[in-house]
Amino acid sequence: MPGSLGSARYLELTERLIRARMDAGMTQAQVADRLGKPQSFVAKYEGGERRLDVIEFVDICKVLGIAPNGVVKDF
């Protein structure tokens, strides 16, 4: 099975997270600060340079105030 990082579905996932961040009125730096990570962490997953594991995904959703199952329900 080829890697998912460049797949259309993974791109859709990152786009949903970017939209959620923007809807929350947050910058990458603000999200990173709440996660205890550098801003480059957010930039890399939003830019498709880094894959998120499920725990990171759940933590990001929590910071953004969204339900993880709502983000992935259409997949």
OpenMM code with the backbone's topology and positions (N, CA, C; nanometers):
from openmm import Vec3, app, unit

residues = "MET PRO GLY SER LEU GLY SER ALA ARG TYR LEU GLU LEU THR GLU ARG LEU ILE ARG ALA ARG MET ASP ALA GLY MET THR GLN ALA GLN VAL ALA ASP ARG LEU GLY LYS PRO GLN SER PHE VAL ALA LYS TYR GLU GLY GLY GLU ARG ARG LEU ASP VAL ILE GLU PHE VAL ASP ILE CYS LYS VAL LEU GLY ILE ALA PRO ASN GLY VAL VAL LYS ASP PHE".split()
positions = [
    Vec3(0.0852, -0.1182, 0.0000),
    Vec3(0.0000, 0.0000, 0.0000),
    Vec3(0.0893, 0.1240, 0.0000),
    Vec3(0.0700, 0.2127, -0.0958),
    Vec3(0.1521, 0.3334, -0.1010),
    Vec3(0.1239, 0.4249, 0.0170),
    Vec3(0.2200, 0.5108, 0.0483),
    Vec3(0.2033, 0.6036, 0.1596),
    Vec3(0.0857, 0.6977, 0.1385),
    Vec3(0.0255, 0.7362, 0.2472),
    Vec3(-0.0942, 0.8207, 0.2383),
    Vec3(-0.0634, 0.9693, 0.2401),
    Vec3(0.0604, 1.0072, 0.2718),
    Vec3(0.0922, 1.1482, 0.2917),
    Vec3(0.0548, 1.2352, 0.1720),
    Vec3(0.0769, 1.1866, 0.0515),
    Vec3(0.0441, 1.2653, -0.0669),
    Vec3(-0.0892, 1.2310, -0.1295),
    Vec3(-0.1674, 1.1473, -0.0638),
    Vec3(-0.2947, 1.1042, -0.1215),
    Vec3(-0.3999, 1.2145, -0.1151),
    Vec3(-0.4981, 1.2019, -0.2009),
    Vec3(-0.6081, 1.2994, -0.2032),
    Vec3(-0.6832, 1.2999, -0.0697),
    Vec3(-0.6983, 1.1847, -0.0078),
    Vec3(-0.7704, 1.1774, 0.1204),
    Vec3(-0.6926, 1.2463, 0.2315),
    Vec3(-0.5601, 1.2292, 0.2319),
    Vec3(-0.4807, 1.2957, 0.3347),
    Vec3(-0.4808, 1.4461, 0.3123),
    Vec3(-0.4753, 1.4874, 0.1866),
    Vec3(-0.4836, 1.6297, 0.1542),
    Vec3(-0.6157, 1.6869, 0.2042),
    Vec3(-0.7237, 1.6152, 0.1851),
    Vec3(-0.8549, 1.6598, 0.2341),
    Vec3(-0.8540, 1.6721, 0.3866),
    Vec3(-0.7914, 1.5779, 0.4546),
    Vec3(-0.7831, 1.5840, 0.6005),
    Vec3(-0.7092, 1.7103, 0.6447),
    Vec3(-0.5950, 1.7375, 0.5846),
    Vec3(-0.5201, 1.8569, 0.6246),
    Vec3(-0.5967, 1.9838, 0.5896),
    Vec3(-0.6660, 1.9841, 0.4774),
    Vec3(-0.7472, 2.1008, 0.4423),
    Vec3(-0.8573, 2.1239, 0.5447),
    Vec3(-0.9168, 2.0170, 0.5948),
    Vec3(-1.0201, 2.0308, 0.6980),
    Vec3(-0.9614, 2.0884, 0.8267),
    Vec3(-0.8415, 2.0455, 0.8619),
    Vec3(-0.7767, 2.0990, 0.9822),
    Vec3(-0.7390, 2.2457, 0.9641),
    Vec3(-0.6944, 2.2822, 0.8456),
    Vec3(-0.6616, 2.4227, 0.8179),
    Vec3(-0.7877, 2.5083, 0.8279),
    Vec3(-0.8973, 2.4615, 0.7670),
    Vec3(-1.0243, 2.5361, 0.7742),
    Vec3(-1.0703, 2.5514, 0.9184),
    Vec3(-1.0578, 2.4435, 0.9954),
    Vec3(-1.0995, 2.4488, 1.1363),
    Vec3(-1.0140, 2.5491, 1.2134),
    Vec3(-0.8846, 2.5513, 1.1862),
    Vec3(-0.7974, 2.6478, 1.2537),
    Vec3(-0.8376, 2.7897, 1.2179),
    Vec3(-0.8615, 2.8140, 1.0906),
    Vec3(-0.9012, 2.9479, 1.0467),
    Vec3(-1.0376, 2.9859, 1.1033),
    Vec3(-1.1314, 2.8917, 1.1049),
    Vec3(-1.2640, 2.9179, 1.1621),
    Vec3(-1.2549, 2.9509, 1.3104),
    Vec3(-1.1558, 2.8923, 1.3777),
    Vec3(-1.1346, 2.9204, 1.5197),
    Vec3(-1.0609, 3.0520, 1.5408),
    Vec3(-1.0176, 3.1147, 1.4313),
    Vec3(-0.9465, 3.2420, 1.4402),
    Vec3(-0.8077, 3.2278, 1.5000),
    Vec3(-0.7466, 3.1124, 1.4779),
    Vec3(-0.6155, 3.0859, 1.5373),
    Vec3(-0.5062, 3.0848, 1.4305),
    Vec3(-0.3878, 3.1270, 1.4715),
    Vec3(-0.2708, 3.1181, 1.3855),
    Vec3(-0.2018, 2.9839, 1.4092),
    Vec3(-0.1116, 2.9500, 1.3187),
    Vec3(-0.0324, 2.8289, 1.3394),
    Vec3(0.0434, 2.8374, 1.4712),
    Vec3(0.0968, 2.9535, 1.5003),
    Vec3(0.1741, 2.9717, 1.6238),
    Vec3(0.0876, 2.9495, 1.7476),
    Vec3(-0.0367, 2.9945, 1.7445),
    Vec3(-0.1257, 2.9755, 1.8587),
    Vec3(-0.1591, 2.8278, 1.8793),
    Vec3(-0.1848, 2.7571, 1.7705),
    Vec3(-0.2129, 2.6140, 1.7802),
    Vec3(-0.0904, 2.5423, 1.8364),
    Vec3(0.0251, 2.5739, 1.7808),
    Vec3(0.1488, 2.5105, 1.8257),
    Vec3(0.1743, 2.5368, 1.9735),
    Vec3(0.1518, 2.6598, 2.0163),
    Vec3(0.1731, 2.6943, 2.1568),
    Vec3(0.0839, 2.6103, 2.2479),
    Vec3(-0.0409, 2.5935, 2.2108),
    Vec3(-0.1335, 2.5145, 2.2930),
    Vec3(-0.0990, 2.3663, 2.2923),
    Vec3(-0.0314, 2.3228, 2.1861),
    Vec3(0.0120, 2.1834, 2.1782),
    Vec3(0.1477, 2.1606, 2.2451),
    Vec3(0.2157, 2.2709, 2.2774),
    Vec3(0.3494, 2.2590, 2.3337),
    Vec3(0.4527, 2.2197, 2.2290),
    Vec3(0.4279, 2.2618, 2.1055),
    Vec3(0.5143, 2.2286, 1.9919),
    Vec3(0.5625, 2.3574, 1.9258),
    Vec3(0.6665, 2.3492, 1.8434),
    Vec3(0.7082, 2.4668, 1.7674),
    Vec3(0.6091, 2.4943, 1.6536),
    Vec3(0.6049, 2.6173, 1.6078),
    Vec3(0.5157, 2.6550, 1.4976),
    Vec3(0.5426, 2.5703, 1.3735),
    Vec3(0.6665, 2.5293, 1.3543),
    Vec3(0.7013, 2.4483, 1.2368),
    Vec3(0.6283, 2.3138, 1.2361),
    Vec3(0.5906, 2.2620, 1.3525),
    Vec3(0.5127, 2.1382, 1.3598),
    Vec3(0.3812, 2.1551, 1.2854),
    Vec3(0.3121, 2.2655, 1.3134),
    Vec3(0.1835, 2.2930, 1.2471),
    Vec3(0.2059, 2.3199, 1.0991),
    Vec3(0.3063, 2.3988, 1.0664),
    Vec3(0.3351, 2.4302, 0.9262),
    Vec3(0.3642, 2.3038, 0.8458),
    Vec3(0.4353, 2.2107, 0.9061),
    Vec3(0.4710, 2.0885, 0.8338),
    Vec3(0.3523, 1.9970, 0.8103),
    Vec3(0.2640, 1.9798, 0.9094),
    Vec3(0.1490, 1.8933, 0.8804),
    Vec3(0.0494, 1.9637, 0.7898),
    Vec3(0.0354, 2.0950, 0.8026),
    Vec3(-0.0552, 2.1667, 0.7129),
    Vec3(-0.0014, 2.1693, 0.5700),
    Vec3(0.1297, 2.1709, 0.5557),
    Vec3(0.1918, 2.1755, 0.4233),
    Vec3(0.2152, 2.0387, 0.3614),
    Vec3(0.1766, 1.9342, 0.4300),
    Vec3(0.1915, 1.7995, 0.3761),
    Vec3(0.3321, 1.7435, 0.3865),
    Vec3(0.4155, 1.8042, 0.4685),
    Vec3(0.5523, 1.7551, 0.4864),
    Vec3(0.5618, 1.6533, 0.6003),
    Vec3(0.4602, 1.6453, 0.6831),
    Vec3(0.4648, 1.5597, 0.8004),
    Vec3(0.3312, 1.4913, 0.8195),
    Vec3(0.3366, 1.3628, 0.8496),
    Vec3(0.2147, 1.2865, 0.8765),
    Vec3(0.1805, 1.2966, 1.0252),
    Vec3(0.0533, 1.3055, 1.0549),
    Vec3(0.0066, 1.3068, 1.1937),
    Vec3(-0.0267, 1.1656, 1.2377),
    Vec3(0.0084, 1.1338, 1.3615),
    Vec3(-0.0424, 1.0081, 1.4150),
    Vec3(-0.1771, 1.0365, 1.4809),
    Vec3(-0.2459, 0.9331, 1.5193),
    Vec3(-0.3831, 0.9493, 1.5687),
    Vec3(-0.3877, 1.0311, 1.6980),
    Vec3(-0.2890, 1.0155, 1.7847),
    Vec3(-0.2880, 1.0914, 1.9098),
    Vec3(-0.2675, 1.2400, 1.8813),
    Vec3(-0.1757, 1.2714, 1.7902),
    Vec3(-0.1541, 1.4113, 1.7522),
    Vec3(-0.2808, 1.4702, 1.6912),
    Vec3(-0.3469, 1.3922, 1.6048),
    Vec3(-0.4704, 1.4368, 1.5412),
    Vec3(-0.5775, 1.4708, 1.6455),
    Vec3(-0.5945, 1.3833, 1.7427),
    Vec3(-0.6939, 1.4068, 1.8479),
    Vec3(-0.6575, 1.5313, 1.9290),
    Vec3(-0.5301, 1.5469, 1.9617),
    Vec3(-0.4858, 1.6653, 2.0367),
    Vec3(-0.5110, 1.7932, 1.9587),
    Vec3(-0.4852, 1.7908, 1.8294),
    Vec3(-0.5087, 1.9089, 1.7451),
    Vec3(-0.6577, 1.9415, 1.7418),
    Vec3(-0.7403, 1.8403, 1.7243),
    Vec3(-0.8855, 1.8628, 1.7236),
    Vec3(-0.9313, 1.9259, 1.8547),
    Vec3(-0.8765, 1.8784, 1.9653),
    Vec3(-0.9133, 1.9332, 2.0961),
    Vec3(-0.8775, 2.0812, 2.1041),
    Vec3(-0.7569, 2.1164, 2.0600),
    Vec3(-0.7131, 2.2563, 2.0614),
    Vec3(-0.8039, 2.3418, 1.9737),
    Vec3(-0.8476, 2.2861, 1.8597),
    Vec3(-0.9323, 2.3608, 1.7668),
    Vec3(-1.0795, 2.3619, 1.8077),
    Vec3(-1.1137, 2.2828, 1.9089),
    Vec3(-1.2519, 2.2786, 1.9559),
    Vec3(-1.3447, 2.2036, 1.8630),
    Vec3(-1.2912, 2.1020, 1.7946),
    Vec3(-1.3724, 2.0224, 1.7024),
    Vec3(-1.3653, 1.8761, 1.7426),
    Vec3(-1.4663, 1.8008, 1.7024),
    Vec3(-1.4706, 1.6582, 1.7332),
    Vec3(-1.3951, 1.5797, 1.6254),
    Vec3(-1.3007, 1.4958, 1.6650),
    Vec3(-1.2260, 1.4187, 1.5666),
    Vec3(-1.3152, 1.3376, 1.4734),
    Vec3(-1.4194, 1.2770, 1.5286),
    Vec3(-1.5076, 1.1975, 1.4442),
    Vec3(-1.5819, 1.2835, 1.3414),
    Vec3(-1.6043, 1.4094, 1.3722),
    Vec3(-1.6682, 1.4994, 1.2765),
    Vec3(-1.5772, 1.5317, 1.1591),
    Vec3(-1.4474, 1.5352, 1.1838),
    Vec3(-1.3510, 1.5647, 1.0786),
    Vec3(-1.3406, 1.4486, 0.9814),
    Vec3(-1.3458, 1.3267, 1.0311),
    Vec3(-1.3226, 1.2098, 0.9461),
    Vec3(-1.4498, 1.1323, 0.9088),
    Vec3(-1.5643, 1.1798, 0.9486),
    Vec3(-1.6873, 1.1019, 0.9282),
    Vec3(-1.7170, 1.0703, 0.7825),
    Vec3(-1.6762, 1.1540, 0.6880),
    Vec3(-1.7059, 1.1317, 0.5468),
    Vec3(-1.6012, 1.0459, 0.4761),
    Vec3(-1.4963, 1.0086, 0.5487),
    Vec3(-1.3934, 0.9267, 0.4868),
    Vec3(-1.4407, 0.7843, 0.4825),
] * unit.nanometer
topology = app.Topology()
chain = topology.addChain("A")
for resn in residues:
    res = topology.addResidue(resn, chain)
    for name in ("N", "CA", "C"):
        topology.addAtom(name, app.Element.getBySymbol(name[0]), res)
